[in-house]
Amino acid sequence: MTPPESSPGHLPSGATAGGSAKGLLAGRRGLVVGVANKRSLAWGIARRAHEEGADLAFTFQGDALERRVRPLAESVGSTIIEPLDVTDDDQIDAVVETLKDRWGRLDFLVHSVAFANREDLLGRTVDTSRAGFATALDISCYSLIALARAAEPLMTEGGSIIAMTYYGATKATPNYNVMGIAKAALEASIRYLAVDLGPKNIRVHGISAGPVRTLAASGVSGMRGMLKVMPERAPLGRNITVDDVGATAAYLLSDLSAGTTGGIHFVDAGFNITAMRHPDRNAPGG
Ligand code: NAD
C-alpha cells in the first residue's frame, strides 16, 4: 500500500496536486459519482469544484462510459478514476479502499445517480412492477446510504455530501412516476443521514435542480414541455444550467455552508415557489 498523499490539513491552503491554490474548496478532496458525459449535472459540479481548488476522484458506470468520463476527469487533473456500479457493494468498497490508499481522507461526496426502467417512466405509476420499483429505489436512493456509510470513516475532519433530487419528489409530475417516489425517499434519506452524521460534522444536502437536458433526463418523456414551461413560469424567467448547479454545490461543499445540513436546496429559477404561470408572463422575459 502506498502511503496516502499528504493531508491538506498540513499543507498551505490548496497546495495539492490537481487543485488550484485558491478557492472555496482549496485543499479539499472529493469523490464525484455520476458523471456520464459533459452534460451531466455531476460534471457541472466537478468543473466548479475544480475551479474552486478541489482535488477530485471520479467513478464511471461500465466500459462504455469510461471512454467519456476518463478524458473529462483527466482534464481537471484527476488521477483516481474507478469503475462503480452502485448496486455492487464490492465495487463501493474497492473505490473507498482506493481513496484510503491514495488520499487517506475524504472531504466531500457528490451523489448524482438515478435510474428507472423506461417502462416505469411512462403511463401510470399504479402499473409499476415490484422489480421496477426495487431497481429505481436501489439505484436512485439506497446508493446514497451505501456510499455515505462507506465514506464516513474517511471523513475524519468532517465532510459534506450532496445528492441530486427533483421537484417530482413532492409534487406529482407527469411521467416522473416511480422516480418521484425514489426522490421522495432520497430526500428523506438526506434528512436521516444528516442526523446520523451530524455529530461527526458531516453535512448532507440535497440539490433540487430544474430540468436540464442530460442522458438521464432523456428517459423522462415530456422533457421538452418542462423546458418550455420554465421560462414562462419560473420567477427568473429562464431554464437553469449545470453551471447554476455547480455554483450551489460549491457553496454546499464548502465551509460557507458550515451551519447547514439536511436541507433541500432548489436550483430551479424559483419554479417551486409558484402555483401557476403569472398572467403577465407569457414568454421568456415577458
Ligand atoms: P446523467 O445521465 O448525466 O447522470 C446520471 C448518472 O447516473 C450517470 O452517470 C449514470 O452512469 C449514473 N448511474 C445510473 N445507474 C447507475 C448505477 N447502477 N451505478 C452507477 N451509476 C449509475 O443525468 P443527470 O441528469 O446529470 O442526472 C444526475 C442526477 O441529477 C440524477 O440523480 C437525476 O435524477 C438528477 N436530476 C436531474 C435533473 C435533470 O433535469 N437532468 C433534474 C433534477 C435532478
py3Dmol code that shows the C-alpha trace and the ligand (Angstrom):
import py3Dmol

protein = """\
ATOM      1  CA  MET A   1       0.000   0.000   0.000  1.00  0.00           C
ATOM      2  CA  THR A   2       1.398   3.394  -0.974  1.00  0.00           C
ATOM      3  CA  PRO A   3       1.275   5.996   1.786  1.00  0.00           C
ATOM      4  CA  PRO A   4      -1.587   8.434   1.370  1.00  0.00           C
ATOM      5  CA  GLU A   5      -0.690  11.693  -0.303  1.00  0.00           C
ATOM      6  CA  SER A   6      -0.012  14.269   2.409  1.00  0.00           C
ATOM      7  CA  SER A   7      -3.035  15.602   4.210  1.00  0.00           C
ATOM      8  CA  PRO A   8      -4.232  19.036   3.120  1.00  0.00           C
ATOM      9  CA  GLY A   9      -4.616  19.735   6.826  1.00  0.00           C
ATOM     10  CA  HIS A  10      -0.823  20.054   6.888  1.00  0.00           C
ATOM     11  CA  LEU A  11      -0.428  21.858   3.600  1.00  0.00           C
ATOM     12  CA  PRO A  12      -0.640  25.517   2.762  1.00  0.00           C
ATOM     13  CA  SER A  13      -4.236  26.134   1.752  1.00  0.00           C
ATOM     14  CA  GLY A  14      -4.913  24.432  -1.570  1.00  0.00           C
ATOM     15  CA  ALA A  15      -1.378  23.245  -2.256  1.00  0.00           C
ATOM     16  CA  THR A  16      -2.428  19.915  -3.738  1.00  0.00           C
ATOM     17  CA  ALA A  17      -1.621  18.086  -6.942  1.00  0.00           C
ATOM     18  CA  GLY A  18      -4.739  18.675  -9.040  1.00  0.00           C
ATOM     19  CA  GLY A  19      -6.496  21.642  -7.439  1.00  0.00           C
ATOM     20  CA  SER A  20      -5.659  25.325  -7.733  1.00  0.00           C
ATOM     21  CA  ALA A  21      -4.043  27.232  -4.890  1.00  0.00           C
ATOM     22  CA  LYS A  22      -7.061  29.383  -4.126  1.00  0.00           C
ATOM     23  CA  GLY A  23     -10.787  28.890  -3.907  1.00  0.00           C
ATOM     24  CA  LEU A  24     -13.651  27.806  -1.716  1.00  0.00           C
ATOM     25  CA  LEU A  25     -12.527  24.188  -1.893  1.00  0.00           C
ATOM     26  CA  ALA A  26      -8.762  24.656  -1.869  1.00  0.00           C
ATOM     27  CA  GLY A  27      -7.088  21.570  -0.441  1.00  0.00           C
ATOM     28  CA  ARG A  28     -10.342  19.572  -0.314  1.00  0.00           C
ATOM     29  CA  ARG A  29     -10.613  16.064  -1.717  1.00  0.00           C
ATOM     30  CA  GLY A  30     -13.891  14.918  -3.178  1.00  0.00           C
ATOM     31  CA  LEU A  31     -15.420  11.880  -4.848  1.00  0.00           C
ATOM     32  CA  VAL A  32     -17.807  12.551  -7.723  1.00  0.00           C
ATOM     33  CA  VAL A  33     -20.216   9.728  -8.593  1.00  0.00           C
ATOM     34  CA  GLY A  34     -22.467  10.190 -11.617  1.00  0.00           C
ATOM     35  CA  VAL A  35     -20.587  11.770 -14.496  1.00  0.00           C
ATOM     36  CA  ALA A  36     -21.754  10.212 -17.765  1.00  0.00           C
ATOM     37  CA  ASN A  37     -20.690  12.983 -20.142  1.00  0.00           C
ATOM     38  CA  LYS A  38     -20.125  16.718 -20.281  1.00  0.00           C
ATOM     39  CA  ARG A  39     -23.842  17.444 -19.981  1.00  0.00           C
ATOM     40  CA  SER A  40     -24.119  15.623 -16.624  1.00  0.00           C
ATOM     41  CA  LEU A  41     -25.071  17.680 -13.593  1.00  0.00           C
ATOM     42  CA  ALA A  42     -22.182  15.939 -11.831  1.00  0.00           C
ATOM     43  CA  TRP A  43     -19.805  17.354 -14.436  1.00  0.00           C
ATOM     44  CA  GLY A  44     -21.096  20.887 -13.779  1.00  0.00           C
ATOM     45  CA  ILE A  45     -20.379  20.289 -10.103  1.00  0.00           C
ATOM     46  CA  ALA A  46     -16.962  18.746 -10.762  1.00  0.00           C
ATOM     47  CA  ARG A  47     -15.855  21.565 -13.033  1.00  0.00           C
ATOM     48  CA  ARG A  48     -16.787  24.193 -10.469  1.00  0.00           C
ATOM     49  CA  ALA A  49     -15.248  22.205  -7.593  1.00  0.00           C
ATOM     50  CA  HIS A  50     -12.018  22.013  -9.592  1.00  0.00           C
ATOM     51  CA  GLU A  51     -12.112  25.769 -10.248  1.00  0.00           C
ATOM     52  CA  GLU A  52     -12.540  26.229  -6.501  1.00  0.00           C
ATOM     53  CA  GLY A  53      -9.354  24.280  -5.852  1.00  0.00           C
ATOM     54  CA  ALA A  54     -10.580  20.748  -5.042  1.00  0.00           C
ATOM     55  CA  ASP A  55      -8.804  17.532  -5.922  1.00  0.00           C
ATOM     56  CA  LEU A  56     -11.304  15.129  -7.442  1.00  0.00           C
ATOM     57  CA  ALA A  57     -11.795  11.399  -7.839  1.00  0.00           C
ATOM     58  CA  PHE A  58     -14.345  10.083 -10.323  1.00  0.00           C
ATOM     59  CA  THR A  59     -16.254   6.891 -10.932  1.00  0.00           C
ATOM     60  CA  PHE A  60     -17.775   5.592 -14.144  1.00  0.00           C
ATOM     61  CA  GLN A  61     -20.512   3.035 -14.705  1.00  0.00           C
ATOM     62  CA  GLY A  62     -19.235   0.440 -17.165  1.00  0.00           C
ATOM     63  CA  ASP A  63     -16.751   0.436 -20.043  1.00  0.00           C
ATOM     64  CA  ALA A  64     -18.876   2.482 -22.432  1.00  0.00           C
ATOM     65  CA  LEU A  65     -18.969   5.421 -20.037  1.00  0.00           C
ATOM     66  CA  GLU A  66     -15.299   5.084 -19.106  1.00  0.00           C
ATOM     67  CA  ARG A  67     -14.418   6.339 -22.578  1.00  0.00           C
ATOM     68  CA  ARG A  68     -16.347   9.537 -21.862  1.00  0.00           C
ATOM     69  CA  VAL A  69     -15.549  10.011 -18.183  1.00  0.00           C
ATOM     70  CA  ARG A  70     -11.794   9.397 -18.267  1.00  0.00           C
ATOM     71  CA  PRO A  71     -10.887  12.332 -20.551  1.00  0.00           C
ATOM     72  CA  LEU A  72     -13.183  14.664 -18.620  1.00  0.00           C
ATOM     73  CA  ALA A  73     -11.675  13.582 -15.309  1.00  0.00           C
ATOM     74  CA  GLU A  74      -8.153  13.951 -16.655  1.00  0.00           C
ATOM     75  CA  SER A  75      -8.979  17.449 -17.927  1.00  0.00           C
ATOM     76  CA  VAL A  76      -9.425  18.541 -14.301  1.00  0.00           C
ATOM     77  CA  GLY A  77      -6.230  16.805 -13.182  1.00  0.00           C
ATOM     78  CA  SER A  78      -7.834  13.709 -11.691  1.00  0.00           C
ATOM     79  CA  THR A  79      -5.750  10.555 -11.373  1.00  0.00           C
ATOM     80  CA  ILE A  80      -8.345   8.499  -9.494  1.00  0.00           C
ATOM     81  CA  ILE A  81     -10.918   7.200 -11.977  1.00  0.00           C
ATOM     82  CA  GLU A  82     -12.574   3.975 -10.848  1.00  0.00           C
ATOM     83  CA  PRO A  83     -15.388   1.710 -12.031  1.00  0.00           C
ATOM     84  CA  LEU A  84     -18.524   1.793  -9.897  1.00  0.00           C
ATOM     85  CA  ASP A  85     -21.941   0.286 -10.288  1.00  0.00           C
ATOM     86  CA  VAL A  86     -23.712   1.475  -7.150  1.00  0.00           C
ATOM     87  CA  THR A  87     -25.683  -1.780  -6.878  1.00  0.00           C
ATOM     88  CA  ASP A  88     -22.403  -3.633  -6.245  1.00  0.00           C
ATOM     89  CA  ASP A  89     -21.171  -3.406  -2.627  1.00  0.00           C
ATOM     90  CA  ASP A  90     -17.775  -4.853  -3.575  1.00  0.00           C
ATOM     91  CA  GLN A  91     -17.209  -2.039  -6.062  1.00  0.00           C
ATOM     92  CA  ILE A  92     -18.198   0.554  -3.446  1.00  0.00           C
ATOM     93  CA  ASP A  93     -15.675  -0.993  -1.042  1.00  0.00           C
ATOM     94  CA  ALA A  94     -12.994  -1.016  -3.760  1.00  0.00           C
ATOM     95  CA  VAL A  95     -13.479   2.690  -4.515  1.00  0.00           C
ATOM     96  CA  VAL A  96     -13.239   3.574  -0.834  1.00  0.00           C
ATOM     97  CA  GLU A  97     -10.129   1.394  -0.451  1.00  0.00           C
ATOM     98  CA  THR A  98      -8.500   3.271  -3.338  1.00  0.00           C
ATOM     99  CA  LEU A  99      -9.338   6.637  -1.764  1.00  0.00           C
ATOM    100  CA  LYS A 100      -7.947   5.442   1.549  1.00  0.00           C
ATOM    101  CA  ASP A 101      -4.690   4.345  -0.077  1.00  0.00           C
ATOM    102  CA  ARG A 102      -4.270   7.431  -2.238  1.00  0.00           C
ATOM    103  CA  TRP A 103      -5.667  10.192  -0.052  1.00  0.00           C
ATOM    104  CA  GLY A 104      -6.204   8.745   3.422  1.00  0.00           C
ATOM    105  CA  ARG A 105      -9.088  11.119   3.857  1.00  0.00           C
ATOM    106  CA  LEU A 106     -12.188  12.376   2.030  1.00  0.00           C
ATOM    107  CA  ASP A 107     -13.812  15.800   2.414  1.00  0.00           C
ATOM    108  CA  PHE A 108     -16.838  15.561   0.166  1.00  0.00           C
ATOM    109  CA  LEU A 109     -19.005  13.201  -1.823  1.00  0.00           C
ATOM    110  CA  VAL A 110     -21.203  14.089  -4.779  1.00  0.00           C
ATOM    111  CA  HIS A 111     -24.032  11.618  -5.463  1.00  0.00           C
ATOM    112  CA  SER A 112     -25.591  12.317  -8.857  1.00  0.00           C
ATOM    113  CA  VAL A 113     -27.070   8.964  -9.794  1.00  0.00           C
ATOM    114  CA  ALA A 114     -30.561   7.844 -10.743  1.00  0.00           C
ATOM    115  CA  PHE A 115     -32.146   5.113 -12.806  1.00  0.00           C
ATOM    116  CA  ALA A 116     -35.580   3.665 -13.511  1.00  0.00           C
ATOM    117  CA  ASN A 117     -36.637   1.246 -16.216  1.00  0.00           C
ATOM    118  CA  ARG A 118     -38.021   3.065 -19.232  1.00  0.00           C
ATOM    119  CA  GLU A 119     -41.421   1.385 -18.974  1.00  0.00           C
ATOM    120  CA  ASP A 120     -41.772   2.768 -15.453  1.00  0.00           C
ATOM    121  CA  LEU A 121     -41.312   6.336 -16.715  1.00  0.00           C
ATOM    122  CA  LEU A 122     -44.334   6.097 -18.975  1.00  0.00           C
ATOM    123  CA  GLY A 123     -48.003   5.543 -18.310  1.00  0.00           C
ATOM    124  CA  ARG A 124     -49.351   5.018 -14.831  1.00  0.00           C
ATOM    125  CA  THR A 125     -47.457   4.769 -11.560  1.00  0.00           C
ATOM    126  CA  VAL A 126     -50.018   2.216 -10.415  1.00  0.00           C
ATOM    127  CA  ASP A 127     -48.618  -0.200 -13.013  1.00  0.00           C
ATOM    128  CA  THR A 128     -45.067  -0.113 -11.618  1.00  0.00           C
ATOM    129  CA  SER A 129     -43.769  -3.642 -11.122  1.00  0.00           C
ATOM    130  CA  ARG A 130     -42.203  -4.811  -7.865  1.00  0.00           C
ATOM    131  CA  ALA A 131     -38.905  -5.339  -9.686  1.00  0.00           C
ATOM    132  CA  GLY A 132     -39.032  -1.920 -11.349  1.00  0.00           C
ATOM    133  CA  PHE A 133     -39.731  -0.260  -8.018  1.00  0.00           C
ATOM    134  CA  ALA A 134     -36.846  -2.099  -6.353  1.00  0.00           C
ATOM    135  CA  THR A 135     -34.451  -1.150  -9.155  1.00  0.00           C
ATOM    136  CA  ALA A 136     -35.368   2.541  -9.081  1.00  0.00           C
ATOM    137  CA  LEU A 137     -35.169   2.779  -5.295  1.00  0.00           C
ATOM    138  CA  ASP A 138     -31.954   0.765  -5.053  1.00  0.00           C
ATOM    139  CA  ILE A 139     -30.004   2.773  -7.617  1.00  0.00           C
ATOM    140  CA  SER A 140     -31.539   6.191  -7.013  1.00  0.00           C
ATOM    141  CA  CYS A 141     -31.884   6.156  -3.227  1.00  0.00           C
ATOM    142  CA  TYR A 142     -30.247   3.278  -1.361  1.00  0.00           C
ATOM    143  CA  SER A 143     -26.967   4.029  -3.139  1.00  0.00           C
ATOM    144  CA  LEU A 144     -26.734   7.309  -1.216  1.00  0.00           C
ATOM    145  CA  ILE A 145     -26.991   5.453   2.090  1.00  0.00           C
ATOM    146  CA  ALA A 146     -24.437   2.858   0.981  1.00  0.00           C
ATOM    147  CA  LEU A 147     -21.972   5.486  -0.254  1.00  0.00           C
ATOM    148  CA  ALA A 148     -22.410   7.682   2.830  1.00  0.00           C
ATOM    149  CA  ARG A 149     -21.714   4.684   5.075  1.00  0.00           C
ATOM    150  CA  ALA A 150     -18.614   3.789   3.061  1.00  0.00           C
ATOM    151  CA  ALA A 151     -17.364   7.394   3.031  1.00  0.00           C
ATOM    152  CA  GLU A 152     -17.974   8.093   6.734  1.00  0.00           C
ATOM    153  CA  PRO A 153     -14.747   6.531   8.091  1.00  0.00           C
ATOM    154  CA  LEU A 154     -12.715   8.565   5.574  1.00  0.00           C
ATOM    155  CA  MET A 155     -14.350  11.874   6.539  1.00  0.00           C
ATOM    156  CA  THR A 156     -12.146  12.221   9.574  1.00  0.00           C
ATOM    157  CA  GLU A 157     -12.165  16.021   9.514  1.00  0.00           C
ATOM    158  CA  GLY A 158     -15.889  16.376   8.840  1.00  0.00           C
ATOM    159  CA  GLY A 159     -17.326  16.486   5.371  1.00  0.00           C
ATOM    160  CA  SER A 160     -20.124  17.415   3.027  1.00  0.00           C
ATOM    161  CA  ILE A 161     -22.315  15.092   0.982  1.00  0.00           C
ATOM    162  CA  ILE A 162     -24.697  16.257  -1.726  1.00  0.00           C
ATOM    163  CA  ALA A 163     -27.304  14.329  -3.686  1.00  0.00           C
ATOM    164  CA  MET A 164     -29.379  15.444  -6.651  1.00  0.00           C
ATOM    165  CA  THR A 165     -33.138  15.499  -6.450  1.00  0.00           C
ATOM    166  CA  TYR A 166     -36.142  16.934  -8.314  1.00  0.00           C
ATOM    167  CA  TYR A 167     -39.433  18.698  -7.547  1.00  0.00           C
ATOM    168  CA  GLY A 168     -41.258  15.480  -8.552  1.00  0.00           C
ATOM    169  CA  ALA A 169     -40.325  14.208  -5.067  1.00  0.00           C
ATOM    170  CA  THR A 170     -43.056  16.319  -3.506  1.00  0.00           C
ATOM    171  CA  LYS A 171     -45.433  17.134  -6.380  1.00  0.00           C
ATOM    172  CA  ALA A 172     -46.899  14.559  -8.754  1.00  0.00           C
ATOM    173  CA  THR A 173     -45.230  15.309 -12.078  1.00  0.00           C
ATOM    174  CA  PRO A 174     -46.292  13.762 -15.406  1.00  0.00           C
ATOM    175  CA  ASN A 175     -44.211  10.678 -16.346  1.00  0.00           C
ATOM    176  CA  TYR A 176     -41.840  11.022 -13.377  1.00  0.00           C
ATOM    177  CA  ASN A 177     -43.739   8.207 -11.649  1.00  0.00           C
ATOM    178  CA  VAL A 178     -41.521   5.797  -9.700  1.00  0.00           C
ATOM    179  CA  MET A 179     -38.646   8.260  -9.932  1.00  0.00           C
ATOM    180  CA  GLY A 180     -40.712  10.750  -7.945  1.00  0.00           C
ATOM    181  CA  ILE A 181     -41.154   8.089  -5.271  1.00  0.00           C
ATOM    182  CA  ALA A 182     -37.424   7.359  -5.331  1.00  0.00           C
ATOM    183  CA  LYS A 183     -36.634  11.072  -4.991  1.00  0.00           C
ATOM    184  CA  ALA A 184     -39.043  11.374  -2.044  1.00  0.00           C
ATOM    185  CA  ALA A 185     -37.180   8.506  -0.370  1.00  0.00           C
ATOM    186  CA  LEU A 186     -33.864  10.141  -1.294  1.00  0.00           C
ATOM    187  CA  GLU A 187     -34.924  13.434   0.296  1.00  0.00           C
ATOM    188  CA  ALA A 188     -35.997  11.615   3.464  1.00  0.00           C
ATOM    189  CA  SER A 189     -32.680   9.741   3.443  1.00  0.00           C
ATOM    190  CA  ILE A 190     -30.846  13.076   3.279  1.00  0.00           C
ATOM    191  CA  ARG A 191     -32.581  14.180   6.476  1.00  0.00           C
ATOM    192  CA  TYR A 192     -31.930  10.918   8.333  1.00  0.00           C
ATOM    193  CA  LEU A 193     -28.302  10.763   7.194  1.00  0.00           C
ATOM    194  CA  ALA A 194     -27.821  14.389   8.299  1.00  0.00           C
ATOM    195  CA  VAL A 195     -28.956  13.408  11.795  1.00  0.00           C
ATOM    196  CA  ASP A 196     -26.712  10.318  11.906  1.00  0.00           C
ATOM    197  CA  LEU A 197     -23.605  12.043  10.583  1.00  0.00           C
ATOM    198  CA  GLY A 198     -24.030  15.500  12.129  1.00  0.00           C
ATOM    199  CA  PRO A 199     -22.105  14.587  15.295  1.00  0.00           C
ATOM    200  CA  LYS A 200     -19.073  13.925  13.074  1.00  0.00           C
ATOM    201  CA  ASN A 201     -19.557  17.289  11.376  1.00  0.00           C
ATOM    202  CA  ILE A 202     -20.513  15.517   8.168  1.00  0.00           C
ATOM    203  CA  ARG A 203     -23.255  17.544   6.492  1.00  0.00           C
ATOM    204  CA  VAL A 204     -25.748  16.110   3.995  1.00  0.00           C
ATOM    205  CA  HIS A 205     -27.663  18.184   1.447  1.00  0.00           C
ATOM    206  CA  GLY A 206     -30.000  17.800  -1.487  1.00  0.00           C
ATOM    207  CA  ILE A 207     -29.942  19.986  -4.568  1.00  0.00           C
ATOM    208  CA  SER A 208     -33.302  20.020  -6.308  1.00  0.00           C
ATOM    209  CA  ALA A 209     -32.444  21.008  -9.851  1.00  0.00           C
ATOM    210  CA  GLY A 210     -34.803  22.265 -12.509  1.00  0.00           C
ATOM    211  CA  PRO A 211     -34.940  20.302 -15.772  1.00  0.00           C
ATOM    212  CA  VAL A 212     -31.716  20.066 -17.761  1.00  0.00           C
ATOM    213  CA  ARG A 213     -31.242  18.068 -20.967  1.00  0.00           C
ATOM    214  CA  THR A 214     -28.979  15.171 -19.922  1.00  0.00           C
ATOM    215  CA  LEU A 215     -28.676  11.470 -20.686  1.00  0.00           C
ATOM    216  CA  ALA A 216     -30.829  10.500 -17.683  1.00  0.00           C
ATOM    217  CA  ALA A 217     -33.392  13.221 -18.454  1.00  0.00           C
ATOM    218  CA  SER A 218     -33.842  11.825 -21.971  1.00  0.00           C
ATOM    219  CA  GLY A 219     -35.568   8.858 -20.297  1.00  0.00           C
ATOM    220  CA  VAL A 220     -38.316  11.115 -18.930  1.00  0.00           C
ATOM    221  CA  SER A 221     -40.906  11.892 -21.583  1.00  0.00           C
ATOM    222  CA  GLY A 222     -42.287  15.425 -21.642  1.00  0.00           C
ATOM    223  CA  MET A 223     -38.875  16.965 -21.011  1.00  0.00           C
ATOM    224  CA  ARG A 224     -39.347  19.393 -23.897  1.00  0.00           C
ATOM    225  CA  GLY A 225     -42.582  20.675 -22.337  1.00  0.00           C
ATOM    226  CA  MET A 226     -40.889  21.107 -18.945  1.00  0.00           C
ATOM    227  CA  LEU A 227     -38.069  23.108 -20.507  1.00  0.00           C
ATOM    228  CA  LYS A 228     -40.631  25.291 -22.307  1.00  0.00           C
ATOM    229  CA  VAL A 229     -42.717  25.974 -19.196  1.00  0.00           C
ATOM    230  CA  MET A 230     -39.756  27.031 -17.047  1.00  0.00           C
ATOM    231  CA  PRO A 231     -39.075  30.416 -18.702  1.00  0.00           C
ATOM    232  CA  GLU A 232     -42.820  31.123 -18.712  1.00  0.00           C
ATOM    233  CA  ARG A 233     -43.459  30.301 -15.060  1.00  0.00           C
ATOM    234  CA  ALA A 234     -40.216  30.473 -13.081  1.00  0.00           C
ATOM    235  CA  PRO A 235     -39.620  33.846 -11.397  1.00  0.00           C
ATOM    236  CA  LEU A 236     -36.194  34.152 -13.021  1.00  0.00           C
ATOM    237  CA  GLY A 237     -37.753  33.590 -16.446  1.00  0.00           C
ATOM    238  CA  ARG A 238     -35.253  31.026 -17.675  1.00  0.00           C
ATOM    239  CA  ASN A 239     -34.077  27.455 -17.536  1.00  0.00           C
ATOM    240  CA  ILE A 240     -31.179  26.539 -15.278  1.00  0.00           C
ATOM    241  CA  THR A 241     -27.764  25.285 -16.352  1.00  0.00           C
ATOM    242  CA  VAL A 242     -25.242  22.814 -14.983  1.00  0.00           C
ATOM    243  CA  ASP A 243     -23.185  25.876 -14.039  1.00  0.00           C
ATOM    244  CA  ASP A 244     -26.007  27.063 -11.765  1.00  0.00           C
ATOM    245  CA  VAL A 245     -25.960  23.638 -10.108  1.00  0.00           C
ATOM    246  CA  GLY A 246     -22.159  23.704  -9.846  1.00  0.00           C
ATOM    247  CA  ALA A 247     -22.200  27.074  -8.088  1.00  0.00           C
ATOM    248  CA  THR A 248     -24.729  25.991  -5.450  1.00  0.00           C
ATOM    249  CA  ALA A 249     -22.833  22.752  -4.993  1.00  0.00           C
ATOM    250  CA  ALA A 250     -19.600  24.682  -4.368  1.00  0.00           C
ATOM    251  CA  TYR A 251     -21.367  26.556  -1.574  1.00  0.00           C
ATOM    252  CA  LEU A 252     -22.798  23.370  -0.051  1.00  0.00           C
ATOM    253  CA  LEU A 253     -19.473  21.521  -0.282  1.00  0.00           C
ATOM    254  CA  SER A 254     -17.528  24.390   1.251  1.00  0.00           C
ATOM    255  CA  ASP A 255     -17.308  25.973   4.685  1.00  0.00           C
ATOM    256  CA  LEU A 256     -19.622  28.747   3.523  1.00  0.00           C
ATOM    257  CA  SER A 257     -22.462  26.355   4.394  1.00  0.00           C
ATOM    258  CA  ALA A 258     -20.871  25.150   7.649  1.00  0.00           C
ATOM    259  CA  GLY A 259     -24.081  25.781   9.601  1.00  0.00           C
ATOM    260  CA  THR A 260     -26.330  23.998   7.107  1.00  0.00           C
ATOM    261  CA  THR A 261     -27.359  20.361   6.873  1.00  0.00           C
ATOM    262  CA  GLY A 262     -30.280  18.123   5.934  1.00  0.00           C
ATOM    263  CA  GLY A 263     -31.949  20.620   3.628  1.00  0.00           C
ATOM    264  CA  ILE A 264     -33.167  20.513   0.039  1.00  0.00           C
ATOM    265  CA  HIS A 265     -31.832  23.480  -1.922  1.00  0.00           C
ATOM    266  CA  PHE A 266     -33.756  24.383  -5.056  1.00  0.00           C
ATOM    267  CA  VAL A 267     -31.772  25.414  -8.127  1.00  0.00           C
ATOM    268  CA  ASP A 268     -34.805  25.824 -10.340  1.00  0.00           C
ATOM    269  CA  ALA A 269     -35.006  29.563 -11.118  1.00  0.00           C
ATOM    270  CA  GLY A 270     -37.680  29.709  -8.394  1.00  0.00           C
ATOM    271  CA  PHE A 271     -40.164  27.444 -10.183  1.00  0.00           C
ATOM    272  CA  ASN A 272     -41.133  25.602  -6.974  1.00  0.00           C
ATOM    273  CA  ILE A 273     -42.463  28.700  -5.225  1.00  0.00           C
ATOM    274  CA  THR A 274     -45.068  29.404  -7.884  1.00  0.00           C
ATOM    275  CA  ALA A 275     -48.584  27.981  -8.091  1.00  0.00           C
ATOM    276  CA  MET A 276     -49.030  28.713 -11.796  1.00  0.00           C
ATOM    277  CA  ARG A 277     -47.828  30.907 -14.601  1.00  0.00           C
ATOM    278  CA  HIS A 278     -48.305  34.594 -13.843  1.00  0.00           C
ATOM    279  CA  PRO A 279     -50.864  36.015 -16.343  1.00  0.00           C
ATOM    280  CA  ASP A 280     -48.450  38.806 -17.293  1.00  0.00           C
ATOM    281  CA  ARG A 281     -45.657  36.341 -18.067  1.00  0.00           C
ATOM    282  CA  ASN A 282     -46.382  34.859 -21.468  1.00  0.00           C
ATOM    283  CA  ALA A 283     -42.929  34.458 -22.845  1.00  0.00           C
ATOM    284  CA  PRO A 284     -39.334  34.468 -21.668  1.00  0.00           C
ATOM    285  CA  GLY A 285     -38.608  37.901 -20.267  1.00  0.00           C
ATOM    286  CA  GLY A 286     -42.306  38.870 -20.637  1.00  0.00           C
TER     287      GLY A 286
END
"""
ligand_1 = """\
44
NAD
P -26.736 11.772 -16.320
O -27.272 10.702 -17.198
O -25.683 12.623 -16.853
O -26.271 11.167 -14.925
C -26.884 10.047 -14.327
C -25.765 9.190 -13.828
O -26.290 8.070 -13.085
C -24.908 8.606 -14.960
O -23.555 8.974 -14.782
C -25.072 7.107 -14.806
O -23.898 6.392 -15.131
C -25.373 7.022 -13.320
N -25.937 5.733 -12.948
C -27.139 5.200 -13.283
N -27.228 3.947 -12.778
C -26.059 3.705 -12.118
C -25.528 2.587 -11.400
N -26.227 1.446 -11.259
N -24.295 2.691 -10.865
C -23.566 3.831 -11.001
N -24.008 4.904 -11.666
C -25.247 4.836 -12.218
O -28.022 12.655 -15.924
P -28.214 13.820 -14.855
O -29.464 14.485 -15.265
O -26.971 14.590 -14.703
O -28.549 13.021 -13.528
C -27.813 13.171 -12.331
C -28.739 13.320 -11.144
O -29.451 14.548 -11.252
C -29.793 12.232 -11.021
O -29.974 11.925 -9.648
C -31.035 12.920 -11.568
O -32.227 12.353 -11.092
C -30.804 14.298 -11.001
N -31.610 15.369 -11.587
C -31.576 15.601 -12.932
C -32.346 16.620 -13.467
C -32.353 16.891 -14.936
O -33.297 17.509 -15.427
N -31.358 16.468 -15.676
C -33.148 17.415 -12.620
C -33.137 17.177 -11.254
C -32.368 16.145 -10.746
"""
view = py3Dmol.view(width=600, height=400)
view.addModel(protein, "pdb")
view.setStyle({"model": 0}, {"cartoon": {"style": "trace"}})
view.addModel(ligand_1, "xyz")
view.setStyle({"model": 1}, {"stick": {}})
view.zoomTo()
view.show()
